[in-house]
Amino acid sequence: MQEVTPSPVPTRSGPAIVRAVVLTLSLLVLGWLAWFVLRTAEGQRLDESSMVSVVAGRETQLTVLSLLGYVSISAIVVVALVCVGLALARGQVALAVAALAVLAGANITTQVLKHGLLERIDGVVVAPNSFPSGHTTVVVAGVGALLIAAPRVLRPLVVLGGSFAVTLTGASTVVAGWHRPSDVVGSVLIALAWTAAAALVLGGPTDRARAAWISAPLGAVAAGVALVVIGVRPSYGWSGFGEAAIVLGGVALSAALGVALMQRTVPAH
């Protein structure tokens, strides 16, 4: 009698591995970045010069500060209510809890790290620690929470608008002189880690929407263009154009990559 080979059973470990890898890499990069920009003179020097590479006139500064004024505890509450409403409308209480966990966890982590655990050694920068950025965390954590709670039909809009908002907020904090570029990247990594962790607990297949890898960069580029339009310029004219472009491009890249990876880790349902 011919032996019958059983058909392979589809594995469910793939999505969990993706989420675990994203979570682990986010934490590793976050730890390395914090060490480099806070504990080494070279990192401090590079971070400081990056922050002062872009400048804005008085009117642009006022515009930037007014934009940052919308990023507050009230904004967190509004996003939380929207997430809960979206999740409950779909009958998914677990999604509401996970979205709230991302919002609360990322923002609390940022404040604990900045004000309690991390310190800047004496070196190039003589100033209190500003790593990571609280304003950027509010926005990027909100994007992660919305991606978890929103139905798939709305997620492309969340990715596009979220990438735009994260880039605009993060770059604005740099232009305003509130934060260095590393502070912005650190915030993205924290929110990404929390989103991946929440998705890991939720389980289920990942959302493989490839459009996110297009819409996220588009949103980031649009934010960069908006900053240039309102008057953000290199500090040293054309001689400083390269450094300013690298700084704004780096902020935009971290925002786009962070939002796209969030989309990649959240459950497909």
Number of C-alpha atoms within 10 A of each C-alpha: 3 4 5 6 6 6 6 6 6 7 7 11 11 13 21 21 13 17 26 18 14 22 23 15 15 21 18 12 14 21 13 11 18 21 15 17 23 24 17 16 17 14 19 23 14 16 22 19 15 19 25 19 23 25 21 20 12 10 11 19 19 13 16 23 16 11 14 18 10 12 17 13 11 10 14 19 14 12 22 24 14 17 26 25 17 20 23 15 12 15 11 15 16 16 27 25 19 25 31 26 19 30 28 18 17 27 25 14 18 25 17 12 16 19 14 11 9 18 18 21 17 13 15 16 17 10 11 12 19 22 27 30 27 25 26 32 31 26 29 33 34 30 30 33 32 29 30 33 32 23 15 16 8 12 21 20 16 24 29 24 20 29 34 26 22 33 31 29 28 33 30 24 24 25 26 20 15 14 25 28 25 31 29 30 26 26 32 32 28 26 32 31 29 27 32 30 23 26 28 21 12 17 18 17 17 20 18 13 14 12 13 26 18 14 23 30 23 19 25 30 21 20 23 21 13 14 21 14 11 15 17 22 21 20 17 14 13 11 10 14 16 12 20 25 16 14 24 27 17 18 26 29 20 23 31 30 19 27 32 25 21 28 31 24 31 28 23 17 15
